[in-house]
Amino acid sequence: MTDQYQVVTQKLREEAKVWQQHADDARPIVQAVAGAYLSPSAFFVGDLTTLGAGIANAELEAGQYEEFRIFMATLLLGAIVEFDQIDMTLRTIADEYEKAEAVVELDLDKVFPE
């Protein structure tokens, strides 16, 4: 394999590692977001005189929080899938470059002698 293609495949593989690291870094964040459920009581602000309104408001805010938590978890899971796909694609491209180079490698000194 020529140095020219070694550099290309080496850089592709290095970049693939970067994307795999991004996926690995996102996994614990997904777990943290998945475990970040809050019950309506976490949003309750009030006293006995505003108990009814406080409960209704807490349930509304808890619902909005839960929608956003699910939205973020979905985005993060999607990011992991995408990062893994980018990693795999870059590795596949590097493999294909190496296969193609092995098949079509030419010694131009033999074709065009000095």
Secondary structure, DSSP 8 states (H G I E B T S, - for coil): --HHHHHHHHHHHHHHHHHHHHHHHHHHHHHHHHT----GGGG----GGGHHHHHHHHHHHHHHHHHHHHHHHHHHHHHHHHHHHHHHHHHHHHHHHHHHHHHH---HHHHS--
